[in-house]
Amino acid sequence: MSQRPAPSLLLLFLLMIPVCVSGVSSADWDVSYSPSHICALKDSSVIMNCTYTYPTGHQIRRVFWTKGAVKEDGEFIDLSEDPEYIQRLQYLGDKQQNCTIRLSHVTLKDSHEYYFRFTTNKYKWFGYPGVTLTVTDLQVESPERVTEGDSVRLTCKSSCTLTDRATFIWFRNSQPLTTGIIGNQLNLWTVSREDTGRYSCGVYGQSYISPAVQLNIRYRPEKPVISISPSGEIVSGDSVTLICSSDSNPPAEIRWFKGGTFVGSGRIFNISKISSDDSGEYKCKSINEHGEKYSAVTLNIMYHPKSVSVSISPSGEIMSGDSVTLICSSDSNPPAEISWFKGGTFVGSGRIFNISKISSDDSGEYKCKSRNKHGEKYSDAVTLKVMYPPRNVSVLINGSGEIVSGDSVTLICSSDSNPPALNFSWFKENESSAVGSGQSFSALQSGRFYCQAHNQHGSQRSDAVTVTVHHGAGRNVIVIAALSGGLFIIIIIIIFIIQKKRKNRRSIIHEYENDSPRTGRYAALDPKSRSSDVYNTLTTVHPRPADHQSGSIEYENLSVQSQHMGKIVG
């Protein structure tokens, strides 16, 4: 349907003037609107109350409402034929005097001036001026900046004053509010962060709700919370993420601290390949223009034992009989189980290993093993040196304890001590003064000798040993035995002596037969022609009977030869 623009005021005026008829005036023609101005809420239903009059004798042929637009033929457009109104417009009047209509679901586009038009069997009438309809929506007006603790007033505003008396309703996050409503205003006293939300308003009995407005209440940060990822056990070498969550408005700036040291910024703090050095207390600081708050959290990193070491108490010199404590220090998480070893032998467990009344048998290398579920490690070995005075002191005889006059025997003093004994004293029983010093001692006389070993921790004496010095013929054999070093040499010597004896026997007989009586047995042994040794040796020989004379000579000669051989060997 084509239409023309609305007619000019002059044209409208002319259209309203009826053709004059005898006995009829314009005062008999009228259209009345009540009210003439309507402010309606968007999406509501509007009733335009209307009455009209016309002279007696006229019959109504057609009634309709229009916005003033005309068709090509010059006739006004009937809204009931307009596609935008056909479903929403309802004529409530009659064809006599009531011209009321209802317009449903009004929109902002429906804001216009509307007119009633009627036609009789004789004339047409246009109800000018018409009724003005203004359709309005609702808008929530709120302060731009609200801080926690402020008092806030929200206003539900429309572009015109609603014709019908309105009862306003309010919503926060689509939930109705029941307090603080005065007229078209919502009053919030001493707002808190809980009042933050989206606020909208409406009119009771109407479906239309205003667009929501965010009430942004600014406040300082709440205490931040740190979450750790992964949330389970953290092992050395893992990658760990710390996340700081903080409730604040405006959003807070986040700073990270380890202890009191600044380590980073931003809501997320990453640590790649974490180590035990990263263990400790971490906190994030949440700060905005209204204040600041700190969190607290401990980062507990699991790792295998390291830095395992042993300390000894007392730390100085350890004496036999002391109580000694070995302490194993180990850096590990979780705490490690401690085992103790002496050499390769397990000797105990626990961080502290005590040895009461320590002895030299406890000397040696000790180490501890630190072990947890992530691994194990040994300490370096520490040497436990136990100091003690000499003990087990004894005398060793180098050779035999029997010697002959003029020779000596070597005595050696042996002892067990720590530190080793450096001072040795030698004593002869029943004598108060020392007869020698040093670890070895040469005994030249018979007696019972003992040694005494000394170090800085004390001394101890040995048991006594007996040294016997022989005088006489036995000396040669003893010296030979001592110097020969074995029975084999002694046998050879005896054979040599026997052979020599036989030879000498023949020589002695020969001398005896050729000598004069004056130069007999005793003359041959004249001391002037013999050595003093031989003479001394033979002074113990006694004369024999005549029938045994030759045998005595052999015995004496054997003694002489033995003595001479002893001299040679010696």
Disulfide bonds with the S-S distance in Angstrom:
Cys39-Cys160 1.71
Cys50-Cys99 1.63
Cys156-Cys201 1.88
Cys244-Cys284 2.04
Cys328-Cys368 2.03
Cys413-Cys451 1.99
